[in-house]
Amino acid sequence: MFSRRTLLRTAAGAALAAPALHLASPARAAQRLRVGIIPILGAAPVIVLDKEGWAKQAGLDLQFITFESGPNMIQALASGTLDIYVAGVAPLAVARAKGIDIRVVTATAVEELVMVAGGKLAGHFKQGVSPAQAFAAFRKEQGKAARLATQPAGSVPNTTMQYWLWEVAKADKADVEIVPMGIDATQQALLTGAVDGATVREPAVTIITKRDPRTRIVALGGEMFPNQPGTVVALTGALVQGDPKTAQAIVDMTVRAVDLIQKDPDRVAPHVEAVLGKGIVDTATIRAALVSPASKFIADPGAIVDATRLMQAYQVKLGSLDKEYPLEGLFDSTFYGKARAG
């Protein structure tokens, strides 16, 4: 569903002016910024600000490069080939500890990852039945543990799934088999019945449940990991310190885009479909994903600091992270504060 090609254009039909933004003078050439992005719905605010034409109005030429995961994007940051990071927050503290100067300036979404059960497993999640009991009943009926797909160890999806299974649901480890795989493979494995459940984000949640009505959400993001940290917008230290006006403009636009998504999903759905759908997922599906219970758009970076710290601590407990890395200096809420005040 998702391609890795670079997206080089902004929407020609931008209609909404942005008087609060720092607009470039007509004579000045557009400033090119390289934006790393994972093609998930949590990236929608950055897609919207570009497709609405706000970036162009601010004198910015955003060039999008898609990645499969945050850690892959960290390599690009380390090589100096990205200016803006739009992905999960988890890898950034480690990256900063290793000398990569990167600052989280806004969030875009929280509690993105949900637990979806395939038809056979979903039937055991009934009123009055705990998740642990549902997994036990599935194993008794099928004679095998439920196979649950998620991304590899150390990733936010994997950490979130394990936290829910062992800390929240208190499932018996004999009743569950965790199967690590990529984002696209996870969706396909669930649709083909190769796995019995998976942690997935929108728009995959809507696509899966639409194609196979037997599948359903059995745990929302907040149930799996309270205030689960999700996608963020992070800027290189060089951009934050060298061009604070541009940094502020990016945050202003992101905050405005989050507000627009919440208020007018019909308007923004075509923008998001143009980037995430690639002619395979229609606008109606994207629109449904935007208002899904699995979608929770927020912009305040301060709202995820504590949850990020807790997630790091749990990754250490799992052994997927060697130690907790300091978050001091990683989150910069000053631009967000000015955006809300202005």
N, C-alpha and C positions, 0 to 999 in steps of 0.2 A: 504493500500500500504506500509506503513511504520511499521516496527516492532520495539520493544523496546529492543531487545537483545543487549548484549555487543559484540562489534566487536573486536576480539582479534588477528587478524593476519595482517601482512603487505604483499604486493604483492611479490611473489617469483621471478617474472621476472623483477625486477628493472634494468634499463639499463643505466640511466643517472647518472653520477658521479657528485658530488657537491664539487669542490675543495675549494670553498669559505667558506664552512661550518666548524664548529669545530668538527672534527671527533674524535671519541673515539679510544683509543688504542685497538687492538684486544684482549688484555688480560683482559680488563675491562668489567665487567658485564653490560648489558644494563640497563639504568636507566628507571624505570617504571614511566610513567606519566598518570594520569587519566584525560581523555578529555570528558567534557560534550558537546553534540552536538545536535542541532535540525536538523532533516533530511530534509533540504531544499537546494536548489542549491547554496545559499549564502555560505554554508559550503564547497563547492567544493574545494577551495584551500587547506584546511587542509586534506581532503580526498586524494587529488592528491599527496601531499607531503609524505603521508604515503604509498600510493599504488606504488609510484615511487621508494620506498625504501630509500628515503633520510633520513628519521628519523632513520631507522636502521643503515645506514652508519654513522650517527652522534651519535650512541650509545644510542638511545632512543627507548623505547618500549611503543608506544602509545596505551592505552586501551580506546576504545570509548564506551561511555554510552549515549544512546539516550534519549531525553526529549521531551515533548510535547510543552513546552514553556520556555521562559527565566526565569519568576518568579519561576517556579518549579526548575530550575537549581540553582537559588540563594539559595534555601534551602539546596541544596547539598553543595554549597560553604560554607555556614554558618556552616555546620556540619563537614567541613574539609575533605569531601570525593571526592573533585575535585581539580585538579591543574590548569587546563586550561578550559576556558569557550568559547564556540563558538556559539554565538547566537546574538540576537539584543542588541543594546547598551542601550536602554531606562531604563531597570531595574537596571543598574549598579550604577548610581549616587545615587539612593535611598539606594542600598545595602552598598555602601561606607559610606554614612551618618550614617548608622546603625552599623558601626564598622567593616564591612567586607573589609579587605584590598585587593583590586582587581585593576589591572591596564590594561587599554586598550593599547595594544602595536602595533596592526595593525588593519586596516579594512580588509574586504574581498570583500564586495559588497555594493553598494548604490542603491537607487531607485528601490528596489526589488519588492515592492508591486504595482500592477496595478489593474485597475478596469475592470472587465470582465462582459459583459452583456449577458444574455441568449437570446434565439431566439426572443421571443416576445418583450423584451425591446430593444434589439440591433436594431431592425427594425426602431426604432424611432430616433436613432442617425444617422442623415443624414447630408450631406453637407449643411452648412448654418443654421443648427439648433443647438442652444446652448444646453448643457446638461440639464439646467433647463427647457427648452422648451420640451426636449425629455421626461423628467420625467412627466411633466404636460400632454403631449399628451398620454403617457402610461396610466396614471390614468383616463383620459377622456375615452379612448377606453375600458379599462378593468374594470372600475368602482371601482378600489381599488388602494392603493399606491403600488409602486414597493417595493418588499421585497428584501433587500440587506443583504447578509451574511458577517460577519466578526468575528474576535475574540472578547472576552469580553472587556468591558470598561477598559481603562487604558493601553491596549496593543497598540503596534505600528500600527498594521493593523486597529484597531478601530479608533485610533487618526488620522491616515492618511485618512481614509474614511471620517470622519467627517470634517476634514480640507478641503478636496476637495469639499464635498457637500455644506458646508455652507460658506466657505471663497472664494473658487475659482469658483465653478459652480453657487453659489447663488441659490441653489434649494429651493423650498418651502417645509417646513417640513411636510406639509400635503400630499405631493406627494411621500414621502419616508418612509419606515419602516425599521429600522436597526434591524437585527436578529443576536444576538451573538451566536457563536458556535465554536467548535474546528476546527483545521486545516483540518483534514480528513473529518469531517462532512460537512464542507463548500464546499469542492470539490464535494462530493456526492450529496449534496442538489442542487447545480447548475446543475449537470448532469441529475438529475431526475426531474428538473423543480419545486422543492419545494421552491426555491427562484428564483428571476428574475435577480440577479446580485451578484457579490461578489468581495472583495479584495482578491487576491491570488498572490502567488509567483510561480516562476518556481521551479520544472518542472510541477506543477499543471496547469499553463497557457497553456503549449503545450499539455498536456494530454487532458484537457477539450476542447480546440478548435479543436483538432484532432478527438475526439470522437463525437463531435457535431459541425459541420461546421457552424451552424447558430450562435453560440456564437462568440464573438469577443472582442478584447481589445478596450475600449472606452476612456481610459485615461492611459497613461504611468506613471511610478513612478515620474518622474520629473514634470509632469503636476499636479499630485495630491499634492505633497509636494516637492518643489525644494530641490535638493540634499538630499532627504529623507535618514536619517541615517539607515543603515541596519545592516548586520551581522558583528561582530568584533571578534578578538581573544584577550582575556583578560587573564592575568596570575595573580596568587595569589602573594601578596606582598612577601611571604616567598620564592617563586621561583625567583622573580625578584631580590630580595636583597641577597638571600642565594646562588644563582647559576646564576649569570649574563651571564656566557658563554652559558649555556643551553638556557636561555631566548633569547640571541642573535641568537643562532642557529635556534630556532623556528621561529623568525621573518625573518631571512634570507631565510628559506625554504618557508615560506608563501609568501613572496614577489616573490620568484622565481616561485612558483606555479601559482600565479596570472598572471605572464608574460607568462607562458606556456599555460595556459587556453586561453589567448588572441591570442597567436600565433599558437597553434596546438590543436584545439578542437577535432580533430579526434583521437589524441593520448590519451587525457585524458578522453574522453567519456566512455570507458569501465571501467575505475577506478570508476567514479562517479556512473555508472549504477550498479556496484557490491554492492555499499552501499545503494544507494537510490532506485534502481529498484527492488531488491529482487525477480528477476525472473518475475515480473509483467510488469514493464516498460522496453522496449527494448532499446538497445544502440542507435539506430537511433533517438528515441524520446529524449533521454538525450542529444545527440549531437545537435539536433535542439533547445533544451532549452538553451544550452550553448551560442548559437549565436543569440538567440531571442532578439528582441528589449526590452524585459522585463528584460534582464540580463545585468548588468553593474558592472564588477569586478574592484575594485581598492584596493590598499593596504595602502595608506597614511592615518593614523589615524587623522592627523590634518585637513583633508578635511571635516570631519563631525562634528567638534566641534561646530561651529556656528549653524548648523542645529539641533544638539542635544539640544542645549540651546533653540532654537525656539520651538522645539517639546515639551520640558518640559513646557514652558510658555503656550502653547496651551492646554496641559493637565490640567494645573491649571485653565485655563479659562473654560474648560469643566467640571471641578469639579472631574476629575478622579485622580488628584494628589493634595495633600493638600497644597503644596508649591513648589517653585523651589529649587532644591538642587544644591549645588556648584559643579562645574566640575573640580575645581582646584585639581590637583593630580590624577585625574582619567585617564587622557590621558598622556601617556609617549611616545613621538615621538623619543626619543634618539636612540632606537634600530632600528627603521625604517630608520632614517637618516644614521646610520652606514651601514645598509644593502644596501642602494642605493649608498653610497659612496664607498663601498668595492667591 
